[in-house]
């Protein structure tokens, strides 16, 4: 899976998209990337961390 930098969603679909994204993120299993049950391993690259910091709305989706 790759980091998606930008998603364009028409305003008429916005709430449906956000609700679906929240449900999807709630299903992520964080952990050891060598564990077959893990769906998201550690984010080790500094540029990726700065990408997360620059998208405040990602926090509201991920921690809802």
N, C-alpha and C positions, 0 to 999 in steps of 0.2 A: 504494500500500500504506500502511496506517495502522499506527501503533504500537499494539500490543495490550497493555493494561495487566494483564490477568489471564486466566488460562485454568484452568478447573477440570477435573481429570482424575481419574477414579475410580482408586483405588489398584491395582485389578486390571489396569488398562491403563497405569499409570505408566511402566514401563520401555519398553514398546512405543512410547509417545508420545515419550519422551525420545530413544530411538534414531532415530525418524523425524524429529524436530526437528533433531537433530545432522546427519543426512544432508541435510536441506533447507538448513540454514545453510551447510554446506560447499559447496553449489552456488552461493551468492551470488557475484556479481561486483561488487566495489566499484569505484567510479570516477566519472567525469564523468557527471552526470545527463543530459547532452545526447547521450551515446553510446548508441546503440540496444542495445548488448551489455551495458550496465550494468544490474544489477538492484537496486542500492542505492547511492544517491548520498550526499553529505555530510549529516550531521545538524547543522543550524546553529542550532536553537532551544535556548536554555538550559534550558527546562523539559523538553525531551526528554533532554538529557544527565543531568539530575537523576533522571529516571525510570530510566535505565539504571543509575545508581549505587545506586538503592534496591532493585535486584533482583540480588543476588549470584549466584543460580543461572543467570542469563542468561550470565554469563562462562563458567561451566563448560560450557554448551551450545555457545556460539559458538566457543570455543577448544579443543574436544575434538579 
